[in-house]
Amino acid sequence: MSGRVLVGVKRVIDYAVKIRVKPDNSAVVTDGVKHSMNPFCEIAVEEAVKLKEKKLVKEVVAVSCGPQQSQETIRTALAMGADRGIHVEVSGKDYESLGPLQVSKIMAALAKKEEAQFIILGKQAIDDDCNQTGQMTAALLDWPQGTFASEVSLEGDKVMVVREIDGGLETIRINTPAVLTADLRLNTPRYATLPNIMKAKKKKIANVKPADLGVDLTSRLEVLRVEEPPQRQAGMKVETVEDLVAKLRDAGKV
């Protein structure tokens, strides 16, 4: 098989950073805050690169939507083994309102333009936890989807996907082209070595705008308010079951 894989790589606030909400409760603070690639996107890149190493696909293309800094995220994917990158430039108000539907439209348009055989995405991003982009992309393209993948194997023109579901594991076999979303246990992403980081600087990153792809970024959602989760209240100890029931009754829980 010699297809092309598009891999979505999202720039998010680093998982180790403590999130702070802006004083006006409009969004979270992003200025001066460390960003990195979404961890689930790292898993998606690793899986795509492994498919190429097995000579099951011919090219891995990393795609990121966002401001100029998103190119740093693409460079990380290139250092991990992706062949080239596509930066879909989105900034200002459009970037603030960019959601799964808009990204799905971009990925679907790029899949047609690049004649991709697979789109591999992280199952969700750690900033918004939407878990929607993969499913919407598959719907827009009318492609089969293998979501929450913990194992992927190609069988001719079909792909077998082991999915993580609430009841355990589900194994499905779907046709290609297809959209896959990576779960946590799909693989362990490699670290980019210094030689590969240097090589990544010479790899090409194409710059396109949503309008070039015929995509309208108008959002139908409006964020009314962003708040930090309430602080956990201190617990208390009770001596007997009767005391516990009385406390719960007084709190209106029973």
C-alpha positions in Angstrom: 0.0 0.0 0.0 1.4 3.4 -0.9 -1.1 6.0 0.4 -0.7 9.3 2.1 -1.5 10.1 5.7 -2.6 13.4 7.0 -2.0 13.8 10.8 -3.5 16.6 12.8 -1.2 18.3 15.3 -2.7 20.8 17.7 -0.8 23.4 19.6 -2.1 23.5 23.2 -1.0 24.8 26.6 1.5 22.3 28.0 0.0 19.7 30.2 2.3 20.6 33.1 1.1 24.2 33.2 -1.4 25.4 35.7 -4.3 26.9 33.8 -5.4 30.5 34.8 -8.6 32.2 33.7 -8.4 35.8 32.5 -9.8 38.4 35.0 -12.8 39.2 32.7 -13.7 35.4 32.5 -13.5 35.5 28.7 -10.9 32.8 28.2 -7.8 31.2 29.7 -4.5 33.0 29.9 -2.2 32.0 26.9 0.3 34.9 26.7 3.7 34.0 28.1 2.5 30.4 28.7 4.4 27.3 27.6 2.7 25.5 24.7 3.4 22.1 23.2 1.9 19.5 20.9 -1.4 17.9 22.2 -0.3 14.5 23.7 -2.9 12.6 21.8 -1.6 14.2 18.6 1.9 12.9 19.4 0.4 9.4 19.5 -1.3 10.0 16.1 2.1 11.2 14.6 3.9 8.1 16.1 1.3 5.7 14.5 1.5 7.4 11.1 5.4 7.3 11.2 5.2 3.6 12.2 3.0 2.9 9.2 5.5 4.5 6.9 8.4 2.6 8.5 6.6 -0.6 7.7 6.2 0.7 4.1 2.5 0.6 4.4 2.1 4.3 3.4 4.4 6.5 1.3 4.1 9.9 3.0 3.1 11.5 6.3 1.9 15.1 6.2 1.5 17.0 9.5 -1.3 19.6 9.6 -1.8 22.3 12.1 -4.4 25.2 12.2 -3.5 28.3 14.1 -1.2 31.3 14.3 2.4 31.5 13.3 3.6 29.6 16.4 1.8 26.5 15.2 4.7 26.0 12.9 6.8 25.0 15.9 4.3 22.2 16.6 4.6 21.1 12.9 8.4 21.1 13.3 8.1 18.8 16.2 6.0 16.4 14.1 8.6 16.6 11.3 11.4 15.8 13.8 9.4 12.7 14.9 9.4 11.5 11.3 6.7 13.3 9.3 7.8 14.2 5.7 6.3 17.6 5.3 3.9 20.0 6.9 0.9 22.2 6.1 0.2 25.2 8.2 -3.4 26.5 7.9 -3.0 30.1 9.1 -5.8 31.2 11.4 -5.3 34.1 13.8 -7.1 36.8 15.7 -10.8 36.4 16.4 -11.1 33.5 13.9 -8.5 31.6 16.0 -10.3 32.4 19.3 -13.5 30.9 17.9 -11.9 28.0 16.0 -13.7 24.8 16.9 -14.0 21.2 15.9 -16.4 21.8 13.1 -14.1 24.4 11.4 -11.1 22.2 11.8 -13.0 19.2 10.4 -13.9 21.2 7.3 -10.2 22.1 6.8 -9.1 18.5 7.3 -11.7 17.3 4.9 -10.7 19.8 2.2 -7.0 19.0 2.6 -7.8 15.2 2.4 -9.4 15.8 -1.0 -6.7 18.1 -2.2 -3.8 15.7 -1.0 -5.7 12.6 -2.1 -5.1 11.1 1.4 -5.8 7.5 2.3 -5.9 8.1 6.0 -6.5 10.9 8.4 -5.1 10.2 11.9 -6.0 12.5 14.7 -5.7 12.4 18.5 -9.0 11.4 20.0 -9.3 14.7 21.7 -7.3 17.8 22.7 -6.4 18.4 26.3 -7.5 22.0 26.2 -11.1 21.7 25.2 -11.7 17.9 25.5 -14.2 18.0 22.7 -13.6 14.6 21.1 -15.4 15.7 17.9 -13.0 16.5 15.1 -12.3 13.0 14.0 -16.0 12.0 13.8 -17.0 15.3 12.1 -14.2 14.9 9.5 -15.3 11.3 8.7 -18.9 12.5 8.3 -18.0 15.4 6.0 -15.9 13.0 3.8 -18.4 10.1 4.1 -15.4 7.9 5.1 -15.4 5.0 7.6 -14.1 5.9 11.1 -12.1 4.0 13.7 -12.2 6.1 16.9 -10.5 5.5 20.3 -8.0 3.2 18.6 -5.7 1.2 20.8 -4.4 -1.0 18.0 -4.3 -0.5 14.2 -3.3 -3.0 11.5 -3.6 -2.8 7.8 -5.1 -5.8 5.9 -4.9 -5.2 2.2 -7.4 -2.4 1.4 -8.9 -2.6 4.8 -7.8 -1.6 8.3 -8.5 -3.4 11.5 -9.0 -1.2 14.6 -9.2 -2.3 18.2 -11.3 0.4 20.0 -11.4 1.2 23.6 -15.1 1.4 24.7 -16.8 1.5 28.1 -17.4 -2.2 28.1 -13.8 -3.2 27.2 -12.4 -3.5 23.7 -14.2 -3.6 20.3 -12.5 -4.9 17.1 -13.8 -3.5 13.8 -12.6 -3.8 10.2 -13.3 -0.8 7.9 -12.5 0.1 4.4 -10.0 2.8 3.3 -9.8 5.7 3.0 -10.7 6.1 6.6 -10.4 8.5 9.6 -8.7 7.1 12.8 -8.4 8.7 16.2 -5.7 7.7 18.6 -6.3 6.6 22.2 -3.8 6.7 25.0 -2.7 3.0 24.7 -2.1 3.0 20.9 1.6 3.5 21.3 4.4 5.4 23.1 5.5 8.4 21.1 9.3 8.6 20.4 11.5 11.4 21.4 12.8 13.5 18.6 16.6 13.1 18.4 18.9 16.1 17.8 19.9 14.9 14.3 16.2 14.6 13.4 15.4 18.0 14.9 18.1 19.5 12.6 16.8 17.6 9.6 13.3 18.9 10.4 14.4 22.5 9.9 15.0 21.7 6.2 11.7 20.0 5.6 9.0 22.0 3.8 6.0 23.6 5.5 3.3 24.9 3.1 1.3 27.9 4.2 -2.3 28.1 3.2 -5.4 30.0 4.4 -8.8 28.6 5.0 -10.2 30.6 2.1 -7.7 28.8 -0.2 -9.5 25.6 0.7 -13.0 27.1 0.4 -13.6 26.9 4.1 -15.8 29.4 6.0 -14.6 29.7 9.6 -17.8 31.4 10.9 -18.6 29.9 14.3 -22.1 29.2 15.5 -21.0 29.0 19.1 -20.5 31.8 21.6 -18.5 31.4 24.8 -20.4 33.2 27.5 -18.1 32.7 30.4 -15.0 30.8 31.5 -14.6 29.9 35.1 -12.2 27.8 37.2 -13.7 24.7 38.8 -14.9 25.3 42.4 -12.4 24.5 45.1 -13.1 21.2 46.8 -14.6 21.6 50.2 -13.0 20.1 53.3 -14.4 16.7 54.4 -15.4 15.6 57.8 -15.3 12.4 59.9 -18.3 10.8 61.5 -18.4 8.2 64.2 -21.4 6.1 63.2 -23.7 5.4 60.3 -26.5 7.3 62.0 -24.3 10.4 62.1 -23.5 10.0 58.4 -27.2 9.7 57.5 -28.0 12.7 59.7 -25.3 14.8 58.0 -26.4 13.8 54.5 -30.1 14.6 55.5 -29.1 18.0 56.8 -27.2 18.7 53.5 -30.3 17.7 51.5 -28.5 14.7 49.9 -31.0 12.1 51.1 
